[in-house]
Amino acid sequence: MTMTPVALSAEALRQALEDGDPVTVLDVRPAEDRQEWWIPGSVHYDAYEALGRGDPDALAGLELPADRPVVIVCRAGVVARDAARSLARRGLEASYLSGGMQAWSHAWNHAMVAGVGPDTTLIQVRRTGKGCLSYVIASGGEAAVIDPSIDPAVYLRFAAARGWRIGAVLETHVHADHVSRARELARRTGSALLLPARARVRYPFQPLREGDRVTVGAATLTVLDTPGHTPESASYRLNETGLFTGDTLFLRGVGRPDLEAASGEAAVRRARLLHASLGRILELPEHTTIRPGHTGRPVPFDGRPLAAALGRLGREVAPLSRWFTGVPGEKDGFTNWLLGRIPPAPPNHHEIVRLNRSETDNANLDRLEAGANRCSVC
């Protein structure tokens, strides 16, 4: 019996993966697209060109489990639709991801974080495709959100389900890889919008400076200036045990200093600032838990927080172990190393930064935000 394929929304697929439903996600994109970003747990079969030219045998060599539905993924959904029709003719229950990987850019999952302090709850919210990491901190019925990068309704649902009131929305810096949801979330909750004081934006916000404290019930966030990735970048220390580092320090690398830099000399200055900022972070206790603003790989639906102890990162992250040993000239060595390893710029980053600095945030987010995160240097 031939089955008719249907379009599946990114939210429907996200929910199925979060619920652990039996499903095979089949990625038919070219290998180079797959290498950059993918859906965790998906199966890859490069049939993109064959499907595009209408080859009836494009999927002839593909073997799939017959006891579970198949969801086919391509760049924007068109080629996947044709592939789903081909599998349906073989009697498989096949659907295709509407909007393809562009739509999947908005998919998310989350992890509950333990051990952050008395009467304090922390949720790590992850855009699984983009690798953006945001955080909800709650204590005593109060909540704050750091670096919101997905639909504000998601954060509102977390708060409503637990009886929290979101009273503060914080950004670590002006982002270049995604359009910030901070202003919209602050508007919808009537909460304070807090940004590093040096943020050059054209809308009102409450400035945060070195040493400032933001209280969330019994929890405290303390501001640490950490410029370098951007001139205004800041990190926030939670209850003296964890540090939200934004795009300054990641679990596998450090922030890039070149995006939106006016010149090569400006990038050099920012690289040297980043070295000083990383040095400040490394002075914190080794048990400090680093919670970054991004990860370079798609985030699985496993509920495991992405974080690591500072001491471990100091030993395992190459630029930290190599350029922070106290030997003279390390700042210059780090600067040359960093600028020599800059990856390709995030797509549309000029437009994204313009939107994140302006008074309006209306944009075609599918187009602007598609693609993997490229803010790290490893």
KEBAZA-451114 format. One record per residue (C-alpha): residue in one letter; z, x, y. Coordinates in nm, 3 decimals, m for minus. Example, Ala and Ser with C-alpha at 12.3 -4.5 7.8 and 13.67 -1.06 7.14 Angstrom:
<sites>
+------+---------+---------+---------+
: type :       Z :       X :       Y :
+------+---------+---------+---------+
:    A :   0.780 :   1.230 :  m0.450 :
:    S :   0.714 :   1.367 :  m0.106 :
+------+---------+---------+---------+
</sites>
This chain:
<sites>
+------+---------+---------+---------+
: type :       Z :       X :       Y :
+------+---------+---------+---------+
:    M :   0.000 :   0.000 :   0.000 :
:    T :  m0.094 :   0.131 :   0.342 :
:    M :   0.193 :   0.126 :   0.587 :
:    T :   0.143 :   0.095 :   0.962 :
:    P :   0.299 :   0.380 :   1.162 :
:    V :   0.512 :   0.291 :   1.460 :
:    A :   0.616 :   0.480 :   1.771 :
:    L :   0.975 :   0.601 :   1.766 :
:    S :   1.155 :   0.677 :   2.091 :
:    A :   1.334 :   1.003 :   2.149 :
:    E :   1.662 :   0.813 :   2.177 :
:    A :   1.605 :   0.641 :   1.841 :
:    L :   1.534 :   0.973 :   1.670 :
:    R :   1.831 :   1.133 :   1.846 :
:    Q :   2.060 :   0.858 :   1.721 :
:    A :   1.926 :   0.888 :   1.365 :
:    L :   1.992 :   1.262 :   1.361 :
:    E :   2.337 :   1.220 :   1.513 :
:    D :   2.422 :   0.956 :   1.251 :
:    G :   2.297 :   1.181 :   0.970 :
:    D :   2.035 :   0.929 :   0.855 :
:    P :   1.795 :   1.059 :   0.588 :
:    V :   1.474 :   1.140 :   0.773 :
:    T :   1.212 :   1.415 :   0.761 :
:    V :   1.098 :   1.537 :   1.102 :
:    L :   0.751 :   1.692 :   1.069 :
:    D :   0.635 :   1.922 :   1.349 :
:    V :   0.254 :   1.960 :   1.352 :
:    R :   0.227 :   2.174 :   1.666 :
:    P :   0.074 :   2.523 :   1.677 :
:    A :   0.302 :   2.805 :   1.563 :
:    E :   0.336 :   2.949 :   1.915 :
:    D :   0.465 :   2.615 :   2.048 :
:    R :   0.707 :   2.584 :   1.759 :
:    Q :   0.841 :   2.933 :   1.814 :
:    E :   0.951 :   2.851 :   2.169 :
:    W :   1.135 :   2.525 :   2.098 :
:    W :   1.173 :   2.279 :   1.813 :
:    I :   1.385 :   1.995 :   1.676 :
:    P :   1.672 :   2.129 :   1.462 :
:    G :   1.615 :   2.064 :   1.091 :
:    S :   1.247 :   1.980 :   1.134 :
:    V :   0.972 :   2.093 :   0.896 :
:    H :   0.675 :   2.280 :   1.042 :
:    Y :   0.315 :   2.236 :   0.926 :
:    D :   0.056 :   2.371 :   1.170 :
:    A :  m0.216 :   2.108 :   1.160 :
:    Y :  m0.263 :   2.058 :   1.531 :
:    E :  m0.622 :   2.179 :   1.565 :
:    A :  m0.737 :   2.010 :   1.243 :
:    L :  m0.581 :   1.681 :   1.348 :
:    G :  m0.730 :   1.713 :   1.694 :
:    R :  m1.082 :   1.740 :   1.557 :
:    G :  m1.028 :   1.446 :   1.323 :
:    D :  m1.024 :   1.640 :   0.996 :
:    P :  m0.932 :   1.384 :   0.724 :
:    D :  m0.786 :   1.663 :   0.511 :
:    A :  m0.563 :   1.808 :   0.787 :
:    L :  m0.247 :   1.717 :   0.594 :
:    A :  m0.391 :   1.734 :   0.241 :
:    G :  m0.177 :   2.030 :   0.136 :
:    L :   0.148 :   1.889 :   0.273 :
:    E :   0.419 :   1.776 :   0.033 :
:    L :   0.699 :   1.557 :   0.166 :
:    P :   0.993 :   1.370 :   0.009 :
:    A :   0.884 :   1.018 :  m0.079 :
:    D :   1.234 :   0.872 :  m0.058 :
:    R :   1.283 :   0.899 :   0.318 :
:    P :   1.085 :   0.814 :   0.632 :
:    V :   0.883 :   1.078 :   0.815 :
:    V :   0.878 :   1.120 :   1.192 :
:    I :   0.588 :   1.332 :   1.317 :
:    V :   0.616 :   1.537 :   1.633 :
:    C :   0.353 :   1.702 :   1.853 :
:    R :   0.331 :   1.803 :   2.217 :
:    A :   0.294 :   1.460 :   2.378 :
:    G :   0.268 :   1.211 :   2.090 :
:    V :  m0.110 :   1.158 :   2.059 :
:    V :  m0.188 :   1.397 :   1.773 :
:    A :   0.133 :   1.293 :   1.594 :
:    R :   0.015 :   0.931 :   1.602 :
:    D :  m0.304 :   1.028 :   1.417 :
:    A :  m0.101 :   1.229 :   1.167 :
:    A :   0.129 :   0.931 :   1.105 :
:    R :  m0.174 :   0.715 :   1.030 :
:    S :  m0.294 :   0.973 :   0.780 :
:    L :   0.041 :   0.977 :   0.600 :
:    A :   0.063 :   0.598 :   0.609 :
:    R :  m0.265 :   0.584 :   0.419 :
:    R :  m0.091 :   0.787 :   0.148 :
:    G :   0.181 :   0.522 :   0.127 :
:    L :   0.449 :   0.714 :   0.315 :
:    E :   0.678 :   0.549 :   0.567 :
:    A :   0.560 :   0.741 :   0.872 :
:    S :   0.624 :   0.709 :   1.244 :
:    Y :   0.560 :   0.937 :   1.539 :
:    L :   0.775 :   1.053 :   1.827 :
:    S :   0.659 :   0.868 :   2.138 :
:    G :   0.602 :   1.119 :   2.417 :
:    G :   0.632 :   1.412 :   2.176 :
:    M :   0.836 :   1.716 :   2.264 :
:    Q :   0.814 :   1.631 :   2.632 :
:    A :   1.020 :   1.319 :   2.564 :
:    W :   1.249 :   1.509 :   2.327 :
:    S :   1.347 :   1.731 :   2.619 :
:    H :   1.597 :   1.459 :   2.717 :
:    A :   1.762 :   1.433 :   2.373 :
:    W :   2.125 :   1.538 :   2.345 :
:    N :   2.421 :   1.573 :   2.115 :
:    H :   2.785 :   1.666 :   2.167 :
:    A :   3.081 :   1.855 :   2.026 :
:    M :   3.452 :   1.796 :   2.073 :
:    V :   3.637 :   2.114 :   2.173 :
:    A :   3.991 :   2.182 :   2.053 :
:    G :   4.267 :   2.404 :   2.191 :
:    V :   4.196 :   2.381 :   2.563 :
:    G :   4.547 :   2.295 :   2.677 :
:    P :   4.815 :   2.026 :   2.661 :
:    D :   4.697 :   1.673 :   2.732 :
:    T :   4.344 :   1.803 :   2.793 :
:    T :   4.023 :   1.693 :   2.624 :
:    L :   3.695 :   1.883 :   2.648 :
:    I :   3.353 :   1.761 :   2.536 :
:    Q :   3.049 :   1.989 :   2.528 :
:    V :   2.735 :   1.782 :   2.593 :
:    R :   2.415 :   1.958 :   2.484 :
:    R :   2.049 :   1.890 :   2.564 :
:    T :   1.933 :   1.990 :   2.220 :
:    G :   1.575 :   2.079 :   2.318 :
:    K :   1.639 :   2.242 :   2.657 :
:    G :   1.957 :   2.418 :   2.550 :
:    C :   2.140 :   2.294 :   2.862 :
:    L :   2.517 :   2.274 :   2.811 :
:    S :   2.738 :   2.053 :   3.025 :
:    Y :   3.105 :   1.970 :   2.996 :
:    V :   3.340 :   1.675 :   3.039 :
:    I :   3.705 :   1.771 :   3.101 :
:    A :   3.969 :   1.497 :   3.090 :
:    S :   4.345 :   1.480 :   3.129 :
:    G :   4.583 :   1.198 :   3.215 :
:    G :   4.300 :   0.948 :   3.252 :
:    E :   4.114 :   1.168 :   3.503 :
:    A :   3.785 :   1.343 :   3.423 :
:    A :   3.546 :   1.598 :   3.572 :
:    V :   3.192 :   1.691 :   3.469 :
:    I :   3.044 :   2.040 :   3.501 :
:    D :   2.665 :   2.095 :   3.528 :
:    P :   2.548 :   1.745 :   3.423 :
:    S :   2.192 :   1.777 :   3.296 :
:    I :   2.122 :   1.449 :   3.115 :
:    D :   2.120 :   1.081 :   3.206 :
:    P :   2.443 :   1.002 :   3.394 :
:    A :   2.484 :   0.698 :   3.170 :
:    V :   2.581 :   0.933 :   2.885 :
:    Y :   2.878 :   1.076 :   3.078 :
:    L :   2.974 :   0.727 :   3.193 :
:    R :   2.978 :   0.608 :   2.831 :
:    F :   3.204 :   0.895 :   2.726 :
:    A :   3.444 :   0.810 :   3.009 :
:    A :   3.439 :   0.434 :   2.958 :
:    A :   3.501 :   0.463 :   2.584 :
:    R :   3.818 :   0.663 :   2.650 :
:    G :   3.943 :   0.496 :   2.968 :
:    W :   3.875 :   0.798 :   3.191 :
:    R :   3.784 :   0.791 :   3.559 :
:    I :   3.537 :   1.059 :   3.665 :
:    G :   3.672 :   1.194 :   3.991 :
:    A :   3.479 :   1.521 :   4.031 :
:    V :   3.131 :   1.652 :   3.951 :
:    L :   3.084 :   2.029 :   3.972 :
:    E :   2.782 :   2.258 :   3.962 :
:    T :   2.798 :   2.630 :   3.884 :
:    H :   2.479 :   2.701 :   4.084 :
:    V :   2.146 :   2.557 :   4.197 :
:    H :   1.953 :   2.524 :   3.871 :
:    A :   1.591 :   2.631 :   3.814 :
:    D :   1.514 :   2.494 :   3.467 :
:    H :   1.623 :   2.131 :   3.498 :
:    V :   1.674 :   1.873 :   3.770 :
:    S :   2.046 :   1.833 :   3.825 :
:    R :   2.202 :   1.494 :   3.755 :
:    A :   2.512 :   1.583 :   3.960 :
:    R :   2.429 :   1.385 :   4.273 :
:    E :   2.338 :   1.071 :   4.083 :
:    L :   2.652 :   1.093 :   3.869 :
:    A :   2.868 :   1.148 :   4.179 :
:    R :   2.705 :   0.849 :   4.351 :
:    R :   2.755 :   0.621 :   4.051 :
:    T :   3.120 :   0.717 :   4.010 :
:    G :   3.215 :   0.758 :   4.376 :
:    S :   3.346 :   1.103 :   4.288 :
:    A :   3.353 :   1.428 :   4.482 :
:    L :   3.044 :   1.651 :   4.450 :
:    L :   3.157 :   2.014 :   4.438 :
:    L :   2.926 :   2.316 :   4.465 :
:    P :   2.979 :   2.687 :   4.537 :
:    A :   3.016 :   2.730 :   4.912 :
:    R :   2.702 :   2.947 :   4.942 :
:    A :   2.476 :   2.683 :   4.785 :
:    R :   2.184 :   2.632 :   5.024 :
:    V :   2.122 :   2.261 :   4.977 :
:    R :   2.030 :   1.982 :   5.217 :
:    Y :   2.284 :   1.719 :   5.117 :
:    P :   2.662 :   1.685 :   5.165 :
:    F :   2.898 :   1.847 :   4.915 :
:    Q :   3.251 :   1.980 :   4.899 :
:    P :   3.234 :   2.363 :   4.903 :
:    L :   3.422 :   2.571 :   4.646 :
:    R :   3.533 :   2.924 :   4.727 :
:    E :   3.695 :   3.209 :   4.536 :
:    G :   4.042 :   3.107 :   4.417 :
:    D :   4.006 :   2.736 :   4.493 :
:    R :   4.164 :   2.504 :   4.237 :
:    V :   4.041 :   2.168 :   4.117 :
:    T :   4.301 :   1.961 :   3.931 :
:    V :   4.206 :   1.713 :   3.662 :
:    G :   4.529 :   1.548 :   3.550 :
:    A :   4.732 :   1.829 :   3.390 :
:    A :   4.426 :   2.057 :   3.372 :
:    T :   4.325 :   2.308 :   3.638 :
:    L :   3.988 :   2.463 :   3.717 :
:    T :   4.003 :   2.786 :   3.919 :
:    V :   3.693 :   2.914 :   4.101 :
:    L :   3.567 :   3.267 :   4.032 :
:    D :   3.275 :   3.386 :   4.246 :
:    T :   3.013 :   3.536 :   4.012 :
:    P :   2.688 :   3.580 :   4.211 :
:    G :   2.384 :   3.749 :   4.064 :
:    H :   2.186 :   3.496 :   3.866 :
:    T :   2.170 :   3.314 :   4.199 :
:    P :   2.339 :   3.418 :   4.524 :
:    E :   2.586 :   3.129 :   4.501 :
:    S :   2.671 :   3.132 :   4.129 :
:    A :   3.034 :   3.059 :   4.044 :
:    S :   3.234 :   3.030 :   3.721 :
:    Y :   3.528 :   2.797 :   3.660 :
:    R :   3.836 :   2.900 :   3.465 :
:    L :   4.003 :   2.618 :   3.271 :
:    N :   4.381 :   2.636 :   3.215 :
:    E :   4.367 :   3.019 :   3.223 :
:    T :   4.218 :   3.021 :   2.870 :
:    G :   3.847 :   2.938 :   2.901 :
:    L :   3.568 :   3.016 :   3.146 :
:    F :   3.262 :   2.804 :   3.226 :
:    T :   3.010 :   3.074 :   3.318 :
:    G :   2.702 :   2.868 :   3.407 :
:    D :   2.402 :   3.102 :   3.383 :
:    T :   2.597 :   3.421 :   3.454 :
:    L :   2.700 :   3.506 :   3.097 :
:    F :   2.560 :   3.358 :   2.777 :
:    L :   2.657 :   3.404 :   2.413 :
:    R :   2.361 :   3.637 :   2.349 :
:    G :   2.272 :   3.772 :   2.692 :
:    V :   2.318 :   3.757 :   3.068 :
:    G :   2.156 :   3.566 :   3.352 :
:    R :   1.826 :   3.670 :   3.503 :
:    P :   1.842 :   3.770 :   3.873 :
:    D :   1.482 :   3.718 :   3.978 :
:    L :   1.423 :   3.343 :   4.005 :
:    E :   1.353 :   3.240 :   4.365 :
:    A :   1.429 :   3.594 :   4.485 :
:    A :   1.230 :   3.658 :   4.803 :
:    S :   1.120 :   4.006 :   4.696 :
:    G :   1.164 :   4.278 :   4.439 :
:    E :   1.434 :   4.429 :   4.658 :
:    A :   1.619 :   4.095 :   4.657 :
:    A :   1.605 :   4.087 :   4.276 :
:    V :   1.750 :   4.439 :   4.267 :
:    R :   2.035 :   4.335 :   4.497 :
:    R :   2.106 :   4.033 :   4.281 :
:    A :   2.100 :   4.243 :   3.964 :
:    R :   2.362 :   4.471 :   4.116 :
:    L :   2.570 :   4.168 :   4.218 :
:    L :   2.543 :   4.041 :   3.860 :
:    H :   2.675 :   4.372 :   3.728 :
:    A :   2.979 :   4.339 :   3.955 :
:    S :   3.031 :   3.975 :   3.852 :
:    L :   3.013 :   4.056 :   3.482 :
:    G :   3.261 :   4.336 :   3.543 :
:    R :   3.501 :   4.084 :   3.698 :
:    I :   3.464 :   3.856 :   3.396 :
:    L :   3.527 :   4.144 :   3.157 :
:    E :   3.860 :   4.207 :   3.330 :
:    L :   3.987 :   3.871 :   3.202 :
:    P :   4.193 :   3.865 :   2.879 :
:    E :   3.984 :   3.924 :   2.565 :
:    H :   4.091 :   3.590 :   2.420 :
:    T :   3.928 :   3.402 :   2.711 :
:    T :   3.677 :   3.157 :   2.566 :
:    I :   3.334 :   3.182 :   2.727 :
:    R :   3.155 :   2.848 :   2.760 :
:    P :   2.805 :   2.905 :   2.903 :
:    G :   2.570 :   2.666 :   3.079 :
:    H :   2.281 :   2.727 :   2.842 :
:    T :   2.181 :   2.849 :   2.500 :
:    G :   1.844 :   2.998 :   2.413 :
:    R :   1.795 :   2.799 :   2.091 :
:    P :   1.774 :   2.426 :   2.014 :
:    V :   2.123 :   2.289 :   1.950 :
:    P :   2.176 :   2.139 :   1.601 :
:    F :   2.350 :   1.806 :   1.543 :
:    D :   2.647 :   1.979 :   1.380 :
:    G :   2.933 :   1.900 :   1.621 :
:    R :   3.023 :   2.270 :   1.649 :
:    P :   3.100 :   2.389 :   2.003 :
:    L :   2.891 :   2.677 :   2.135 :
:    A :   3.148 :   2.927 :   2.264 :
:    A :   3.288 :   3.272 :   2.189 :
:    A :   3.583 :   3.492 :   2.279 :
:    L :   3.516 :   3.731 :   2.566 :
:    G :   3.632 :   4.028 :   2.359 :
:    R :   3.372 :   3.954 :   2.095 :
:    L :   3.095 :   3.920 :   2.353 :
:    G :   3.199 :   4.248 :   2.510 :
:    R :   3.131 :   4.417 :   2.177 :
:    E :   2.828 :   4.220 :   2.058 :
:    V :   2.619 :   4.136 :   2.367 :
:    A :   2.406 :   4.445 :   2.424 :
:    P :   2.417 :   4.468 :   2.806 :
:    L :   2.796 :   4.428 :   2.804 :
:    S :   2.863 :   4.688 :   2.536 :
:    R :   2.612 :   4.932 :   2.686 :
:    W :   2.661 :   4.913 :   3.062 :
:    F :   3.035 :   4.847 :   3.105 :
:    T :   3.205 :   5.146 :   2.950 :
:    G :   3.318 :   5.319 :   3.270 :
:    V :   3.051 :   5.592 :   3.271 :
:    P :   2.918 :   5.679 :   3.621 :
:    G :   2.580 :   5.530 :   3.708 :
:    E :   2.615 :   5.225 :   3.488 :
:    K :   2.527 :   4.980 :   3.766 :
:    D :   2.190 :   5.150 :   3.818 :
:    G :   2.132 :   5.168 :   3.443 :
:    F :   2.213 :   4.801 :   3.403 :
:    T :   1.986 :   4.707 :   3.696 :
:    N :   1.690 :   4.899 :   3.555 :
:    W :   1.751 :   4.763 :   3.205 :
:    L :   1.780 :   4.405 :   3.329 :
:    L :   1.473 :   4.405 :   3.553 :
:    G :   1.270 :   4.569 :   3.278 :
:    R :   1.339 :   4.283 :   3.035 :
:    I :   1.276 :   3.977 :   3.250 :
:    P :   1.118 :   3.696 :   3.040 :
:    P :   0.844 :   3.461 :   3.165 :
:    A :   0.968 :   3.228 :   3.439 :
:    P :   1.064 :   2.871 :   3.345 :
:    P :   0.772 :   2.632 :   3.399 :
:    N :   0.779 :   2.447 :   3.732 :
:    H :   1.090 :   2.634 :   3.848 :
:    H :   0.981 :   2.635 :   4.214 :
:    E :   0.950 :   2.257 :   4.213 :
:    I :   1.277 :   2.210 :   4.024 :
:    V :   1.469 :   2.431 :   4.267 :
:    R :   1.311 :   2.247 :   4.561 :
:    L :   1.431 :   1.916 :   4.419 :
:    N :   1.777 :   2.051 :   4.345 :
:    R :   1.811 :   2.165 :   4.705 :
:    S :   1.664 :   1.857 :   4.870 :
:    E :   1.800 :   1.516 :   4.961 :
:    T :   1.591 :   1.339 :   4.698 :
:    D :   1.569 :   1.393 :   4.325 :
:    N :   1.286 :   1.155 :   4.236 :
:    A :   1.049 :   1.332 :   3.999 :
:    N :   0.851 :   1.310 :   3.677 :
:    L :   1.119 :   1.471 :   3.464 :
:    D :   0.914 :   1.470 :   3.143 :
:    R :   0.655 :   1.690 :   3.309 :
:    L :   0.892 :   1.911 :   3.506 :
:    E :   1.151 :   1.983 :   3.240 :
:    A :   0.941 :   2.021 :   2.924 :
:    G :   0.987 :   2.355 :   2.749 :
:    A :   1.265 :   2.585 :   2.638 :
:    N :   1.527 :   2.746 :   2.858 :
:    R :   1.434 :   3.090 :   2.999 :
:    C :   1.734 :   3.181 :   3.213 :
:    S :   1.874 :   3.450 :   2.982 :
:    V :   1.801 :   3.820 :   2.943 :
:    C :   1.901 :   3.966 :   2.607 :
+------+---------+---------+---------+
</sites>
